[in-house]
Amino acid sequence: MLPPDSRRTRRIAALTAVLLVLLPLVSGVAAAQSAGQVGGTIVVGAGETVDGVQGVAGTIVVRGTVDGDLSGSAGTILIAESGTVTGNVQGAAGSVVVAGSVEGDVQVGGGSFDLTETGEIGGNLDVGAGSVTVDGTVGGSVRAGGDAVTLGPNADVGGEFRYDAEQFSRSDDATVGGEVIQDDSLRGGTTGFGGFGTPSWVETAFGFVTSLLLGAILLLVFPRFSDGVAARVGESPAVTLGVGLLTLVGVPILLVLVAITIVGIPFSLAGFAAFLIALWIASVYGKYAVGVWVLSLADGENRWLALLLGLVGFLLLGLVPIVGGVAEFVAVLLGLGAVALGLRDGYEKRSGSAESAPSN
């Protein structure tokens, strides 16, 4: 029989090899962070001016002025009525609301997008979301793809309005300077081959299958660790959530500090790549843990059914605007916290064993 360390090494090597194959096939659940812009909430307060915003957070709120570009990923991105972005806005979120002013272009994707009657976009709007509402001012053209697209009564679009939606409604009071064109290619986004878009359901199904495959590998290769992850989430969800948030905030900041030195830059880049993998694993583990908890309410116990239940449940939640983005964020935090606690416990156990071992 192989010694424990050899078995552990082989397991890690097997998982790493599979991840190296799968990772390029799926979108990461987070983007590289910028210094000082990582946390549960990023807020530009009223009367405050910052040079630019880049980050990943639960919420990104602009009530003051962003003198430059805003880019990020969050559960919610809100440019309040008092908020101004002098550059472009690029992001992905469960919910994106523009009630203030954006002087450049807006390119976003998410569960829902809402340009309110007070919202102004100086350039073009390119949006893909479950539901899209344009009820404000757009100086340029609009490209909107979603399940439902609404052109409200206060909408004032300077250029053309191009859309692709299962449900489209236009108010008689809406103003469009150019043509209103139905374009069946928009909901496929910019992915695809030879200019043909990929239907959103194909991308969703592909993401589900790859997550299911990753979950199966984790349960097979690390069965005891996976059971521990589910147990921690079930026993102390608040603690696990808190540890996950601290890890989400702390690790990128640590990697940025490492990158300050020239020698540390390669280690920091490798660390960010590893952290992206960790976030993907955390997302799957979080959904698995919730599946175990739900199954336990019915006095059931089957890890494979729990994995399937968790992934399907969060897939359905993802169809709900705002709720889907928040649920995904919570799943990542739960999984990340449980993994961090599991690694800590494993380290303490090994350290204790080493100290108690007799010396030669």
Secondary structure in CASP SS format (residue, H / E / C, confidence):
PFRMAT SS
TARGET T0000
AUTHOR 0000-0000-0000
METHOD secondary structure of the structure
MODEL  1
M C 1.00
L C 1.00
P C 1.00
P H 1.00
D H 1.00
S H 1.00
R H 1.00
R H 1.00
T H 1.00
R H 1.00
R H 1.00
I H 1.00
A H 1.00
A H 1.00
L H 1.00
T H 1.00
A H 1.00
V H 1.00
L H 1.00
L H 1.00
V H 1.00
L H 1.00
L H 1.00
P H 1.00
L H 1.00
V C 1.00
S C 1.00
G C 1.00
V C 1.00
A C 1.00
A C 1.00
A C 1.00
Q C 1.00
S C 1.00
A C 1.00
G C 1.00
Q C 1.00
V C 1.00
G C 1.00
G C 1.00
T E 1.00
I E 1.00
V E 1.00
V E 1.00
G C 1.00
A C 1.00
G C 1.00
E C 1.00
T E 1.00
V E 1.00
D C 1.00
G C 1.00
V E 1.00
Q E 1.00
G E 1.00
V E 1.00
A E 1.00
G E 1.00
T E 1.00
I E 1.00
V E 1.00
V E 1.00
R C 1.00
G C 1.00
T E 1.00
V E 1.00
D C 1.00
G C 1.00
D C 1.00
L E 1.00
S E 1.00
G E 1.00
S E 1.00
A E 1.00
G E 1.00
T E 1.00
I E 1.00
L E 1.00
I E 1.00
A C 1.00
E C 1.00
S C 1.00
G C 1.00
T E 1.00
V E 1.00
T C 1.00
G C 1.00
N C 1.00
V E 1.00
Q E 1.00
G E 1.00
A E 1.00
A E 1.00
G E 1.00
S E 1.00
V E 1.00
V E 1.00
V E 1.00
A C 1.00
G C 1.00
S E 1.00
V E 1.00
E C 1.00
G C 1.00
D C 1.00
V E 1.00
Q E 1.00
V E 1.00
G E 1.00
G E 1.00
G E 1.00
S E 1.00
F E 1.00
D E 1.00
L E 1.00
T C 1.00
E C 1.00
T C 1.00
G C 1.00
E E 1.00
I E 1.00
G C 1.00
G C 1.00
N C 1.00
L E 1.00
D E 1.00
V E 1.00
G E 1.00
A E 1.00
G E 1.00
S E 1.00
V E 1.00
T E 1.00
V E 1.00
D C 1.00
G C 1.00
T E 1.00
V E 1.00
G C 1.00
G C 1.00
S C 1.00
V E 1.00
R E 1.00
A E 1.00
G E 1.00
G E 1.00
D E 1.00
A E 1.00
V E 1.00
T E 1.00
L E 1.00
G C 1.00
P C 1.00
N C 1.00
A C 1.00
D E 1.00
V E 1.00
G C 1.00
G C 1.00
E C 1.00
F E 1.00
R E 1.00
Y E 1.00
D E 1.00
A E 1.00
E E 1.00
Q E 1.00
F E 1.00
S E 1.00
R E 1.00
S C 1.00
D C 1.00
D C 1.00
A C 1.00
T E 1.00
V E 1.00
G C 1.00
G C 1.00
E C 1.00
V E 1.00
I E 1.00
Q E 1.00
D C 1.00
D C 1.00
S C 1.00
L H 1.00
R H 1.00
G H 1.00
G C 1.00
T C 1.00
T C 1.00
G E 1.00
F E 1.00
G C 1.00
G C 1.00
F E 1.00
G E 1.00
T C 1.00
P C 1.00
S H 1.00
W H 1.00
V H 1.00
E H 1.00
T H 1.00
A H 1.00
F H 1.00
G H 1.00
F H 1.00
V H 1.00
T H 1.00
S H 1.00
L H 1.00
L H 1.00
L H 1.00
G H 1.00
A H 1.00
I H 1.00
L H 1.00
L H 1.00
L H 1.00
V H 1.00
F C 1.00
P H 1.00
R H 1.00
F H 1.00
S H 1.00
D H 1.00
G H 1.00
V H 1.00
A H 1.00
A H 1.00
R H 1.00
V H 1.00
G H 1.00
E H 1.00
S C 1.00
P H 1.00
A H 1.00
V H 1.00
T H 1.00
L H 1.00
G H 1.00
V H 1.00
G H 1.00
L H 1.00
L H 1.00
T H 1.00
L H 1.00
V H 1.00
G H 1.00
V H 1.00
P H 1.00
I H 1.00
L H 1.00
L H 1.00
V H 1.00
L H 1.00
V H 1.00
A H 1.00
I C 1.00
T C 1.00
I C 1.00
V C 1.00
G C 1.00
I H 1.00
P H 1.00
F H 1.00
S H 1.00
L H 1.00
A H 1.00
G H 1.00
F H 1.00
A H 1.00
A H 1.00
F H 1.00
L H 1.00
I H 1.00
A H 1.00
L H 1.00
W H 1.00
I H 1.00
A H 1.00
S H 1.00
V H 1.00
Y H 1.00
G H 1.00
K H 1.00
Y H 1.00
A H 1.00
V H 1.00
G H 1.00
V H 1.00
W H 1.00
V H 1.00
L H 1.00
S H 1.00
L H 1.00
A C 1.00
D C 1.00
G C 1.00
E C 1.00
N C 1.00
R H 1.00
W H 1.00
L H 1.00
A H 1.00
L H 1.00
L H 1.00
L H 1.00
G H 1.00
L H 1.00
V H 1.00
G H 1.00
F H 1.00
L H 1.00
L H 1.00
L H 1.00
G C 1.00
L C 1.00
V C 1.00
P C 1.00
I C 1.00
V H 1.00
G H 1.00
G H 1.00
V H 1.00
A H 1.00
E H 1.00
F H 1.00
V H 1.00
A H 1.00
V H 1.00
L H 1.00
L H 1.00
G H 1.00
L H 1.00
G H 1.00
A H 1.00
V H 1.00
A H 1.00
L H 1.00
G H 1.00
L H 1.00
R H 1.00
D H 1.00
G H 1.00
Y H 1.00
E H 1.00
K H 1.00
R H 1.00
S H 1.00
G H 1.00
S H 1.00
A H 1.00
E H 1.00
S H 1.00
A C 1.00
P C 1.00
S C 1.00
N C 1.00
END
